[in-house]
Amino acid sequence: MLTASVFIALTALSSSALLAQEIPATEMIMSIERELRFDQAVPEQNIDIDSKNGIVTLTGTVNDLLSKERAARIAETVKGVRAVNNRIDVVPVMDHMPWQLRQSVQAALFADAATESFEVTARVPSEGKVVLEGQTESWQERALAAKVAKGVAGVKELQNNIKVAKMEQRADREIEQDIEAALRWNVLVDSAMINVEVEDAKVKLSGTVGSAAEKRQASLDAWVSGVRSVDSEAIKVAEWARDPNLRKDKYSDKPDVEVKAAVRDALRYDPRVAVDDINVNVRDGFVTLQGKVSNLKAKQVAERDARNTVGVIGVSNLIKVRTEQPRSDALIAAEIRAALAGQAHIETDQIEVRVIDGTAHLDGRVDTVFKKASAEDVAARVAGVIHVQNDIEIGTPQPMVYNPYVDDWEIYNSPWYAVDRITPRKRDHEIRADINDELFWSPFVDADDVKVQVDAGIVTLKGQVESWREFDAATENALEGGAVRVVNKLEVD
């Protein structure tokens, strides 16, 4: 429901803003191509882009299903994109027999600490098509099982027939309030213009957001306990929805007790985290997480969930990794190797795995930062891994940035990642021009508020932004524009 302040702010917008000139299709296509070219997981040269009235169509080929979905999510983060029609074909590097593919999917589900206990089975009725069946305790667990399966080499198509076992019966108004709270506290969604309606546990979202990426995120947030379906088609995407006057209430100071409750709610709906095992403390916006989890990935996502909560300034992650039953290093190493073997975008024959006292040591050589980080992420999902020592070498190091609408892990948390080791590929004036272009095309940053300075590839950002999300997005834009290191001096209002 729109608040009075939002209504007043909306009516104050000029008609010229509401009827802003549509971005030319050619310019939008060029911006999407640039974003795909910078991404290390998507083969931009194999993808064609068309755009009409803000509706983007992607065609071409990729090697795995996750890369297909990743391409669409990247396109959704470009300003002016209203929706993405993803018609990319998945063509695996090598064919897999149905029985082999089934085994690989089952192995991937078993190797992941979050999905190993799921009552889920896979069958392969035709080449490359995987059908998941069984039941989970929540919609989030159902979605996670599908995501794990999509990352397996050889999967061209996935049909998710998993049922949610326990559908909690809740009043429509109670569900509606939970969804409104989830949207209000998520830094990835500007929710002031989103309306929520619930009837018979069926959710309908309407209103306006500033990007297609936010529309997708709003739909995900709506899957709270008791929801039977979510329809977000009525949400419109318009650039004017990013007007600062519409977001003032969202980023106003929040009491610690409310921030704590919001963080716990975020953890409750994360299928990788058992919220009852995590203790959350908040003081002046700084969150401290304590407790025990069975794997390193759970510890990492708990911190990410906290950071993506409105009102959180910083996070101290004191969570410990402990399994209920002791696991030998040999068993952990074997499960890491098995998990890596099925991944579509990692050359497992070039990676060596050793485990010593719960620390996974990865050695070998890959050609991109993304592949090195992906191998680390796979190892972190295995039960019993308390730390990953990633010594994999990279053939041609190029910077990689974390995009919260696209990536499942934050590259900056990896101690080995240091963009300041990379040699500038462009002259300073070219970097500055490209960064300003990135800022212009970002739906998450007001480019007029950010001043860019470049010296020997090192970029300094100055100005004032409205939120930590905008602060981080500006850093990402600078790296995408060619910065080897970013000194972010932006002030958060």
C-alpha angles and dihedrals in degrees: 000000000000115000122227092249091053091048091052091047091049094051088049092062112104120247088241090061093048091049096041115168112266115252111253112258093230092056092047092050091050091051093050090047090053092051092049091046091055093050114092097205101054123068097227092184090064096052128083123200132205128177134192125171090343094307108123123204120200121199134167134071140298132176100240142026096245090056090053091053092042091057090055093048091051090052090050091062094062118101114255097023108128099177141347126230103202111203097154114139121227112226111176119216089241135013121253127206112240093248091049092050092048091052091048093052093047090048091051092051091048095047093054110084091215096053104031092092095047116115091231131133131186131218130183111212093175139008111301096354116117124192118197118205136174132062142289134190096246145014089251091058089048091053092046092054089053092049093052090050093049090059093062117107112252098028109129099165135014129203113193111208095159113135126214105242102205114040104187114219109230136165114263092236091053091051090047092053092050092051093048089051092048091052093044094053099042112098090203093067131059094209103175092103098043121105121202124205125178127189123169089347090302112127126213120187122196139163132070137303133180100243143022088239090061091049090056091046092050090054091052092049090054093067096093124150114301097021116137099186142355126215115187099161091110092063109103125207117224132158093224089065087078092069107139092228089066093057105044095102093050095061100037117121113290127205114251092238091058093046090051092052091048093051091050090050090052090051092047092061096045109099092208095058131067099211093199089063093055126079115205124200125178128193122173090337095310113121126210118196121199134169140074134292132176098236142027094244091061090053091050097048091048088060092045091051090052093048091051091058120102112249096028112125099174142352131222107198111204095157114137126217111232131155122212090234124035113256123205121237089238092056093047091049092049091052092049091052091048091049093049092047093065098047116116098212104039126084096222094183087069096053127081121200129204128165123204120179091337095311113120113218114202121193135170137071136288132170103239142039088236093060093047091050091045091055089051091050092051091052091048091059094061116099113252098026107129098172139005120220100198110196096157111139122229121223099210112009113213125167120266126194132206115245111189091203092055112024130070094202135042112237093202091068091066109096092212094058113097119155092191089076091067121096116234112259095197140038118267095253090051091050091050092050092048092048091051087050091051091050091050093053095045114101089201101059132059098224093198090066096054124079117197126209124179129195120171090334094309109122126207119197120202134176137065131296133182103234145014087251090061089045091056093042091055090053090051091050091052092052091046089052091059107273115152090201134006127216102195111201095162114138117227111223 
